[in-house]
């Protein structure tokens, strides 16, 4: 179980993800559109990975603590990963 985010399921509905993240459904759909969350279409509607949501929320907290936008932090992390492989 992910104690911090209160979920034991691998996939969450968009409504559940929005509730956990304390954001609107539109924000969750925006994260999906930008590739921040993996989606899976199902009979229940669109589902998102709970681990991906937990990682995104952790990145948002880290970005906030660093005083930067999430996209900036993720870009820095991508650049660091690329330089590690060089």
N, C-alpha and C positions, 0 to 999 in steps of 0.2 A: 504494500500500500504506500502511496505517496502521501505521507503524513502532512507535509506542508500544504499540499493542494487538495487534500481530502478526497482523493479518488483512488479506486482500486481497479478501475477498468482501463483497458488498453486504448479504447476509443470512446470519445464523448460526442454527444450531439452538439451542434453549434450553440443551442440554448444553454446547455450545461457548461460548455467552454466559456461562454460569455459570463455566466454566473460565477464560475471559479475565478476568472480573470478580473471580474468586476468592471466589465466593459460592455458595450452594445454588441448585438449580433452583427451589425454592419462592420464594426471593428474586426471581429473574428473573420468575416468574409474578406476584408481587406488584407489581413495577414495571410489568408489562403491565396488570394490573388497575387500577392507579392512573393509567394513561395516561402513564407515564414512557417507555415503549418502544412503538413501533408493532409490531404483530404481523401475520403473514401465515400463514394455514393452508396447508400443503402436504402432499404425499405423505410427506415426511420428518418431519412433525409441525409444531409451531408454530415459525416462524422469526421472528427479530427483526432490525431494521436495525442493521448494524454501526456506522454513523455515529451513530445515536441512542444506542447503547451507549457509544461513545466520549465523546459529549457528557455523558451522565449520569455517567460515571466522572470526567470533568473537573469537573463540578459538585460531586460528592462530595468530591473533593480540595480544591476551593476552600472548600466549607463547613467541612471539617475544619480547614483553615488559619485560617479566620475564627472557629472555635469555635462554629459554629451548626449546626443540623440542616439537611439538604438541603432539606426542605420550606420552611424559613424563607428560605434563600438564594434558592430559586426564586420564592417569593412576593415577595421584595424585587426580584428581577430583573423580575418581571411588573409590579410597581408602577412601577419605573423606566421600563419600556417604555411604560406607559400615560401617564406624565407627559411623556414625550418627544413624544407625539402631541398633547398638550393645547395 
